[in-house]
Each structure stands twice: as C-alpha cells, then as structure tokens.
Amino acid sequence: MAQQLVRLLGVDDFRSELSRKLDLLERQIDSELQKTAEIERCNNDLERFRESVNKRERLEHVCESICPGTVRKLTPRRDVPTYPKYTLSQETIEALKTPTFDVWQWAPNEMLSCIEFMFHDLGLVQEFNINAITLKRWLLCVQENYRDVPFHNFRHCFSVTQMMHGMVHLCNLKAKLSMTEVVILITSAICHDLDHPGYNNTYQINAHTEMAVRYDNVSPLENHHCAVTFQILADPDFNIFSNIRPELFMQIQEGITELILATDMARHEEIMSAFTCCVDKFDYENIEHLRLLKQVLIKCCDISNEVRPTDVSEPWVDCLLQEYFMQSDREKFEGLPVMSFMDRDVVTKPNVQIGFLQMVLIPMFEAVAKLFPELGEVMVQRLREARARYENLLQPEEIDEERSF
C-alpha cells in the first residue's frame, strides 16, 4: 500500500528531478568559481605587469640620463596585454596551413591573432603550459622589437612563421619530430630577425659597427637576434616558457640559438652540403640529421617568398630591393664597398631573382623534397615557374649576360 502511494504521488520522480537539478546547480557553481578564480589571477597578472612597466620606465629614464641612446625598450607601447581580437574563420584556418597564404591582407592585430592561433593549433600552449596572457604579452613585445624597415619587419616575421606552420602540416612534422622540436621551429621563426636594422652583416663588418665589434664579425646580426630573443624571455612578464623545467628551457634555448644562427646566408653552403650528404639516408633517430633538418627548414621558410603566388611574392622583391638600395646608398656615402646585387645602378629585379632561384632556392627545396615528396608540386614546381617568369622579363642585354655567365 505504501509503495502504491509513493508511485501515486510521484515521490521517486520528484527525488530524481531534485537530484538532477542539484547536480546541475553544483556544476554551475563550480564553473562560476573557476571563472572567478581565473579573473582574479588575470587581475593579479595585470597588476604585476603594470608595476613592472612602471619600474622599467623609471629605470630607463635614469639610464637614459646617464648614457643617452643605450636603452632599447622591450615593452609594448600599450600597458594592457591584449590587442583587438581577430576571430579566424575556418577558411583562414585552412589557408594558414598552405604556402599560397596571402600575408599582405592582414592588419597587425590580425597577424598577432594568427600566430597566437598557431600556438594553440599545434598544441604548444597545452604541451608547455603557456599562460595565455603571457603569450599575448610576448607576441606584442616581439612585434614591438621588429623595426619599421622595408623588408626585415614584423610582416616578414609573420610570413616566415606562417610558412613554418604550413611546413609542419604539409610534412606531418608532428608525427616525425618531438613537441620540443616543433616549438623550437615555430619560436625561432618568430624571433629570427628581431631588431634587424635593415643593413646586412657585410655592412656591419665593413662599417665596424658596435654590433660587429661585439660579436667579433661572426654573424653579428644573427647573434644580435638571439640576444634580443632571450633578453625578452628573461623578463617574467614575457617568458612563455616560465612553466617548464629549467633543463627543458635550456634545451629550447640552445635549439632556438642554433636555428637563428643558421639563417646567416654566409653558412648556406656549409649547411646544405651537410644536409645533402645525409638526406638520402636520413634517420630520424640521428641527432645530427635532425639538427640539419631543422636548420634547413628555417632556411627554407626564411627565404620562401618565391614559393608563394606571384601577387604575393613580387611585392617582397620590391621591399628587399628597397632595403638593398638603402644600404648601398649609405655604403657609397660612407666610402664602403658596394655589392653589385645591391647597387641600384646595376641590379634589376629579374637578374637578381634568377640567380637566387637558380643557385640557392631551387637546389635547397629540391633537397628537402627528397625527404618530403609532397613539397615537389606545391613548392619546387612553383620555384621553377618563378624562374621561367623572370627569364621572360629579362632585357636582351641581360640575356647575353646570363648566357655568358
């Protein structure tokens, strides 16, 4: 009789519904508590960041009064570690994985959002426990420390990083390399030209600049890019690797240094000769083989503009020539030697690009395509087409020069 009464009154249903609602309420409370804790952490981070900025500005003011011109700011202009958020469409996400991506269509905040997405897409944020706010701060600081020069600017950084992101996907590198090696590749691409002044190593050495003297004329620019990279990471506000073991950070630091130094074109023959010798018998378990592969990958990404469609690649040539001419004009004014491929009175776009494609780009990408055949059509063939296009643009006198060469 009692059981019939319970069923009649729906007590079991009431208890079940009550239990369900209590569970739901508890989950909502937990979620709100987590949000509140995260907001509190963010507020604390912001407060520490503002204090750090104020302290650094006071220090810079003192240093500047003692020795003008010696302090280079490492903080972004804004004291809030955010930028206008750009929400990536699915079309953009897919395009970021390809060498046809148009890097000219993006505003500074959109480029930052794209690079931030790459860190999440590749699983680097989770793998290395990177604080989301610190990642934003670091990217802003990196952007701030690329100079407003014609070629070696933040858009070049974005272009190289996007190509590296594409390489990781096209070559399925996450299945072949460790996550540590992937984060080294991406971070090196981002930082590889930090604080580039627009004048190359030859100028630095011939002009006896402070940078050349500091590094004893050995890859002065690349050593400087490394120094700025780790000067930024030495600040807790910008250290995206603050939550990993010290020994792992040392491994990452060593890897980044090695890759940035590999971008010095003076080492091109040395690196390519070693890679060519091992590519036919490449062994992913061989540390030296892996080291050479990473060096060649960043070299490919650094000078990969001709892999892209013509309307994307050609403006980069104009930017590079502008920077070349800026240097050669200065060299003439200062009475320093001038390289012919940088002299506005000698060089043309076709003759400078044909030589570079023929002697550097095509052989290097062909070597990499032996290991990753999927690059043959999307990259190597594209370079051959670019060479043919520039050959068609040669003037008759330039054709004679090419043939005699």
N, C-alpha and C positions, 0 to 999 in steps of 0.2 A: 504494500500500500504506500509506504514511504517513497519507494523508488518511482512508483507511478506519479506521485505528487511532484517529485523533483523534475521528472520529464515534462509533466504538465506545466509547471511554472518556468521551464526553460533554464533552470539553475546552471546546468552544465554548459549550455551555450553562453550564458552570461559570464561564467567564470573564464571560459576560453576567450571570449571577446575582451574581457578585462585584462587577462594576461597578455594578449596580443598588444593592446593599447599601452600597457605598462612597458613592455619591451620596446615598442616604438618610441615612447617618451624618453626612456633611458638612453637609447641610441642618439636621439636628438640632443639630449643634454650633453652627452659625451662629445658629440660633434661641435656643439657650441663652445664647450670648454676648451677643446683643441684649437678652435678658431681664436678664442680669447687669448690663449697662451701664445699662439703664433703672432697675433697682433702685438702683444706685449714684447715678444722677442724682437719684432721688427722695430718697435718704438725704441727699445734699448739700443739696437744696432744703429738706428738713425742718430740717436743722441751721441753715441760714441763717435760716429762718423763726423758729426758737426764739431765736436770737441777736437777731434784730430785735425780737421781742416783749419780751425781757428789757431790751433797750436802751430801747425806747419806754416801758416801765413805769417804768424808773429816771428817764427824762426827765419823765414825767408826775408822778412823786412830787415831784420838785424844783419843777416849775412850780406844782403844786397848793399847795405850802407857801408859795410866794411870792405867788400870786394865786388863792385858792380859787375853785372853780367855773368856771374859764376853760377847762379842758381837756376836750374830748369825745373819748372813746375811739373809735378807728376799728378796733380789732382785735376779732375774735370772742372770746367768752368762753373757747373752747377753743383750745389751742395746737397741736392736730393738725388739719390742713386736710381733714378728712373729716367725713361725717355718716352716720348709719345709712342704708345704701343701700336705695332702693326700686326694685325691678325693675318696669318698666312693662309691663303686659300689652298685647297687640295691641288689645284693646278700649279701653284707656286712651289708647293712641297715636292711635287714630282719633278718640276723643272730644275730645282736645286740639285738634283742628282745627275744632271746631264751637262755635257760640255757645250751645249747650244744656249745655255742660260745667258740672258742679256743683262750684264752687270751695270749698264748705263741707265736703267729705268728706275733706279731706287734712290730714295732720299736717305740722308744719313741715319735717321732713326729706323728706317726700314732695313737698311743693311745691318744695323745692330740687332734688330729683331731676328733677322735671318740667321746670323751667326749664333745667337742665343738658341734658336731652334735647333741648329746643328748639334750643339752640345747635348740637348735633350734627345734628339732623334737617334744619335749614336750611342746613347746610354751612358754618356760620360758623367752627367750630373749625378746619377744614381751610383755608378761604379766608384766614383771618387768622393762621394758625399759632399758635393759642391753646394755651398749655400747660395740660394737663388739671388739674394740681394747682393752678395759679394760678386757673383758672376756679372751682374749688371754694372756694378761699380768698376770692375776690372775692364769690361768692354769699353765703358765711357773713358776710362783713363788711357787705354790703348789708343782709342780714336784721337784723344787729345794730344797724344805724343807722336802722331804722324803729322808731318809738316805739310803746308799748303804749297807743294811743288807740282810741276806739270805731270810727272809720271809716278814717282815713288810716294804716293799719298795713300790715304785710307781706302780709297776705292780700289787701288791696286791690291792692298791687303785683302779686301773683300773678294776680289776676283781670284786671287791665289787660294784663299781659304775655300771658296765655293768649288773650285776645280779639285782641290784635295778631297772635299766632301763627295764630289762626284766620283773620284777615283776609288774611294773606299767602297762605294756602292757598285760601280761598274766592275771592279775587280774582285768583289766579295772579300775585301781585306779583313773584315771582322771574323771570317772563318779561318783566315790564314795567319793573322797576327794577334798578339795579346792586346787587351784593352789598354795597357800601359803604352804599347807601341802606337796604338791609334790616337791616344790623347797627345802623345809627343808629336805626331804628324800634324794634327789639327792646330795645336798650340804654336808649333813652330811656324806654320803657315801664317797665322795671325800676327806673330811678333817679328817675322823675318826681316822687315825693313824699318823697324821702329826708329824714329828721329832721323830718317835719311835726309841729308841736306840738299840733295839734288846734284851733287858733284861726286863723281865716282872715285874709286881708290887711286887711280892714276893721278888725278888732280890732287888728292890728299897727300900723296907721297911727293909729287913734284913741287907742290907748294909748301911742303914741310909744315903742314897744319898740326895743331895740338893733338888731334886725333891720331895722325900718322906717327908722331913722335911717341905718343903714349903706348902705341902697340908695335913700336919698332918696325913700322912699314909692313907688317904682316896682317893682311886682311883687316885694315883699320875699320872700315865701315861695318863689316860683319861682327867684329869684336865689340864694336860700339852698340850694335843692335842687341847683342847678347847682354851687355852691361845694363842697358835700359830695361830690357825684359825682366831681369832679376832684381833690379832696383825697384821696379813696380811690385813684383811679387814679394819683396822683402817687407812691404807695408802690410800689416794685418788687415787693413781695410780693403785691400785689393788681392789678397792671396787666395786664389781659388783652390789651392792645394793645402789649405791650413788643416784640413781634417784627415789627412793621410799620415802614415808612419814616416818619420824622418828619413829612413833609409830608402823608402819608395820615392820621396821627393828628390833625394839626391840622384836617384836613377833617372827620374824625369828631367831634372836639371841638366844632367850630363847628356841625355838624348837630345834635348832642345838645342843645347850649345853645339853639338855635333852637326845637327841639321842646318842650323842658321849659318854656321861656318862653311858648310858645303855649297851654299848659294853663291860664293865668290867664284866668278867665272874663270879666274886665274887657275882654279883647281879642276876645271872641266875635264881636261884630257886625263888627268890622274884618276879621277873618279870613274869616268866612262871606260877607261882601259881596264880597270879592275873589275867593273861590273860585267863588261863584255866577256871577260875570261871565265866568269862563273855562271852566266845566265843559262848556258846550255845544260849545265849540270846543277842547277840551282837546288839548294837544300834548305828548307825552312827551319831545320834544326841546327843549321850552321850559323853561329852568331855573326861571323864576318859577312856571310851572304846577306843576312837580314840588315846589317848595318849599311851595306852598299845599296840595297834595295830602297831603304828609307831615304838615303841621300839622293838617289836618282829620282825618286818620287817627288821630293820637294823641288828639285831642279826642274823637273817637267812642269810642275804646277806654276813655278815662278815665271817661266818664260813660255807659257802655254797660249798666249793670246791668238796666235795664228791657227790654233785648233778650232776656234770659235767661228761663227758665221762672219762673212766679210763686213757687214754693217756694224758688228760688234768689235772685230779685230782692228779694222783700219783706223778708227779714232785713237787707239792705243799707240799706233805707229806715229801719228801726228804728235801725241803727247810726249813720246820718247824723243823724237827729233827736236821738239821744243826744248826739252831738258838738255839734250846734246848740244844744241846751238847756244844755249845759255852758258854752258860750261866752256865751249870753245871760244866764245866771245870773251869770256873772262880770262882764259888762258892767253889769248892774243894780247889783251890789255896788260897782263902781268908779265908778258915775255916768256911764257912757259910753252913746252912742246904741245902741239895740237895733233890729235889722231885724225886721220883723214875721214874716217867714217862718222866723225862728229863735226866736221867742218861744213858750215852752211854754203861755202863757196864751192864745195866739191861733191857732197853727197846728194843723192836723190832717193826718194822712197823705194823705188824698185831695186836699185843696185844694192842698197844696204840690206833689204829684206831677202833678196835672192841668196846672197852669200850666207846670211844667218840660217836660212832654211836649209840650204844645201850642206853646209859644213857642221851645223850644230843640231838644229831641231829634228830633221828627218832621221839622221842616224841614231839619235838618242831615243826617239819614240819607237823606231823600228826595233831597237834592242829591248825596250820594255815590252813591246808587243809579242816578242818571242815567249815571254813569261805569261802575258795576258793577251791571248789572240783576239779577245773581244774588243781590244782597242784598235785593231787594224783598220776597220771600216770607219769608226767614228773619230779617229784621231790621225793615224798615219795617212790615210787617203785624203783627209782634209788638208793636211800639210802639203801633200803633192799637188793638190788642186791650187793651193795658195801660191806655190812656186810657179806653176804654169800661168796663173793670173798675172803675177808680177813680171814674168818674162814677156808677156804680151804688151806690157806697159813700157818696156824699155825703148829708149830712143835709138836710132840707127848707130850713133857713135858709141852708145853704151853696149850695144850688142857686140860690136867689134872688140870692145874692151873685155867683155865676158869671154868671148871666144879665145882671145889671146891669153887670158888668164887660165 
